[in-house]
Amino acid sequence: MVKLTKIYTRTGDDGSTGLVDGSRTAKDNPRMAAIGDVDELNSCLGMAALQADGAMLAQIRTVQNDLFDLGADLATPGDDFTPSEMVLRIVAAQVARLEAEMDAMNADMASLASFILPGGTGLAAALHVARSVARRAERSLVAARREAAINPEAQRYVNRLSDWLFVAARFANGRGGDDILWVPGANRS
């Protein structure tokens, strides 16, 4: 368990930050941009959780925990992505769980007849914000992978999570019944 007694260290005053292995990197390094986007995504989910209850709240909290694991994964340099007691790595089972949850949410949901506009219920709107941040986090992961070894399961997780957030938003919109449909060209005249 992590124990923090002092929040400021002054070690980052020079624009660098520490990684899990003790090495330091620039705060604007692509790896750090990805970690920052994952942190922002987690904060968005914290806001969404304020409007959730029951199974949806439990699923959001599980994802939030996964995102902390993901941040630790991204902050661990190297190309050995095997998890251990001391090394957190995103694993295929976490991706599979997202897929199973999406399948369950989609089971009784109407098929899409159009693209949908972000919104509907407060929870759905918050999940759509999180979805757009998840897509940015994925872009950041792709950029980071150009410069350093990044766990492929981490990228799969974030890709699947943006899908999960879309499905969860529709589920929060009365299983798609309260979705706001896009009407192409509706305002041209």
N, C-alpha and C positions, 0 to 999 in steps of 0.2 A: 504494500500500500504506500502511496506517496504521502509524505509528510512535509508540508511547507510551513516554515515559521517566519520567514522573511521574504517578502514579495519582491522588493527591489534589490538588485545586486550591483548595479552600475556597470556591469561587464558589457552591456549592449550600448553604452553611450558612444562608442566609436562606430556604430552602424552594423555591428556584427551580432550574431546570436549563436548559442551553443546547440550542437546536435547531441543525440543520445550517446555517441561514442566519445564525446568530449571535444571533438573538433569544432571549429568555429567557421561560420559562413556569413556572407553578407545578407543583411535583412531583405534586400531586394533580389536575392537569388531566386530563380524559378522554383526551386524546391520550397523556399519559404513563402512564395506567392501561393503555391498550392496549399500549403499548411494554413495560411491565412484564409483562403477561400473556404476550406473545410471548417475552420473555426467559425466563420461568418454563417455558413450553412447550419452549423449546430445552434447558433444563436437564433436563427430564423425558426428552427424547429422548436426551440424553447418558447418562442412567441406562439407558434401554432399549438403547442401543448396546453396553453392557457385556455384554449377553446375546445379541447378534446376531453373525452372521458372513456371509460371502459376499455375495450380491446384496442381502440385507436390510440388512446393515450399510452397504453402499454407498448404498442408497436413503435410509437414515436420515441418513447424513452429508450427502447432497445436500439433504435437507430442512432439516437444521440450517444449512447455508450459506444456503439460501433465507430462513430465518428471520432471519438477520443482515441480509440484503438488505431484508427486510420491516421490520425495526426502523429501518434507515436511511430507507426510504421513508416510514414514519410520522413520523420526526423531521424530514422536509423539508416545511416549510409551502408552501402555494401550491396552485394549481389546474391547473398544467401537469404532467401525469403522464407526459410523454414522457421515457423514459430517455436518458441520455447517458453519456459517459465519466466525467463528474463527478457525475452524479445517478443514484442507484440507485432504480429503480422495479420493482415486481413487474409482470410482463408476462403476456399470455395464454398464451404458450408454457409458462410454469411451471405454470399451471393444467392445461393440456393434458397435460403430462408426468404429473401426478398421476393424471389420468383414465386414461391409457394403462397406467400401472402397476397401477391398480386392476383394469382389464379383464384384464390378464395374470394377476394373483393370483386373480381370480374365475373364470378359465377352467375350472378343474377342481374348483372348490369346490362342495360340496353347498349347495343352497338352504336358507335359514333356515326352520325349522318352528316356531320360537318366538323370543321375545327371548332374548338370552343374558346371563348374569351376567359381569361383568368377572372375569377370572381365567384359569385353565388353566395354561399354561406361564409361567415367570417373564417371558419376553419379552412374551407376550401381555398379562399383567397390567400390565407397565410401559407398553405401548402403549395400554392402556385408560386408564391414569392420564393419559397425554399427550393422549388424545382428549378427556377431560373438561376439561382445561386449554385445549385448542384451542377448545372450545365457549365457555368463558368469554372467551377472547381475542376470539372473534367478537362476543360480546355487547358487549365493550368497544369494539370497532371501530364497531359500530352506534351506540353512545353518542357516540363521538368524532365521527362523521359528522354528528351533529346540531349540533355546534358549529364544525366546521371542515371544509374540503375534504379528503377522504381518498380516495386512489386506489381506484376501484371494483374494480380487479383484485386489490388487496390483500385486500379483503373476500371476493372470490370464492376467492382462494387459501386463506384460513383456513377458509372453509366447506368447500371441497373437501378440505382437509387433515384435517378431523375425520372425513370419510368414509374417506379413505385410511387413517387410523389404525385405524378400525374394521375395515376389510378386512384390513389388515396384521396386526392382532391375531388375527383368525380364521385367517389364513394361518399365523401362528406357532403356532396351536393345531392343527397337523396338518391344515391346509386345512379347518378347521371340525370335524374329527373329535373333537377334545378340548374343544370348546366346552362350557361348563356352561349347560345350558338352564334358563330360568326356568320354574317350575311355578306358575302362578297359584293362589293360595289354598292352597298345599301345607301350610302350618303353622297353619291356622285351627282344627284340632280338637285 
